Amino acid sequence: MKVKPVRAGRAVIVAGLSATMLFLTGCGDRQEPAAEQARPQGGAPAAASSVESPTLAAVRRRGHLRCGVHQGLVGFAMQDNRGDWRGFDVDFCRAMAAAIFGDGGRVRFTPLTAETRFAALTEDRVDVLWRNSSWTMSRDTDGRFAFAGVNYYDGQGFLVRRALDLHNIAELNGARVCVAAGSTSALNLADEFRSRGIVYSPVIMPNEEAARAAYAREDCDAFSGDISALAAARSTLPDPQQHAILADVLSKEPLGPITRRGDEQWTALVRWTLNAIILSEELGVTRANAQQLARDSRDPRIKRLLGAEGDFGAPIGLSRTWALDAVRDVGNYGEIFARNLGPQSPLDLTRGMNAQWNAQTGGLIYGLPIR
């Protein structure tokens, strides 16, 4: 016995399916991932975020970036005889100003001690902190700060007088060791000596400058801090050759820029400015050739970096040429390193861990892809 189809039921089913398809289509429009939406050539987002970073908006209204830096560390941040700020971290501040305004001179520097640096950031006295600060778990999970990346990989060591004939940490048993208060160096020092059973007398000074001065006066037998800071301290002593940095390294010290938590777009702006400077060295983009490569390069990675393809500045509130402007002002990572810390500087530090990842002797510096 055949059962005849019920026409009314078929109509109801068809109508129901049509309504369901319309509903699903509408939901699909609303939930379509940003990655699937139409993009201009090069894969950049189609438009900037509708909500501008509050920090970026304040910087633009003010007309300049406020950058927190070390109060005086050779190679990283210090004022020259004319009162102009120079140094590795200073150049990254200028790169940010160039990315924002197209002019690296539109930045004001606030010198900060180890103890005052974080308060200056949380109290909105600076917009970003570029002051050899180590990225640690306690700082990262504090709830107040966001680390935007690493611009220098360092480690803690010891500066000693050659006359004492010291060669390793074990020989510091009973020594007086100068160290700055409010730094990870003081904590690392206590941990290392306790774990080795080494007895020492910590000479805790208010800041790094005071610790350097105490060492110079021979108030202590050794000065402990980041190796880059020790090299800077040695270069200022009357006879640098009479002082040595021990080979032992106590810790890993990833140094980099810090922002206030809660303004993700601003943190992204800092992160990608740093990354553009790193990536420029990897791709062979320099201060001298950046403009020409923006016009003539056929490498899609360079074209995206320099704004010739896609618009990667829009999502962080900047122009298409934000990275080009930054590199034209201060150069790439290698250029910044060479003139402030490397062979063109009094410190004459080797790249070491701060070499590019693909260098003949590879390091930890690695440019994230812009695409």
Buried (B, 14 or more C-beta within 10 A) or exposed (E): EEEEEEEEEEEEEEEEEEEEEEEEEEEEEEEEEEEEEEBEEBBBBEEBBEEEBEBBBBBBEEEBBBBBBBBBBBBBBBBEEEEEBBBBBBBBBBBBBBBBBBEBEBBBBBBBBBEBBBEBBEEEEBBBBBBBBBBBEEBEEEEEBBBBBBBBBBBBBBBBBEEEEBEEBEBBEEBBBBBBBBBBBBBBBEEBBEEEEBEBEBBBBEBBBBBBBBBBEEEBBBBBBBBBBBBBBBBBBEEEEEBBBBEBBBBBBBBBBBBBBEBEBBBBBBBBBBBBBBBBBBBEBBBEBBBEBBEEBEEBBBBBBBBBBBBBBBBBBBBBBBBBBBBBBBBBBBBBBBBBBBEEBBBEBEBEBBBBEEEEEEBBBBBEEBE
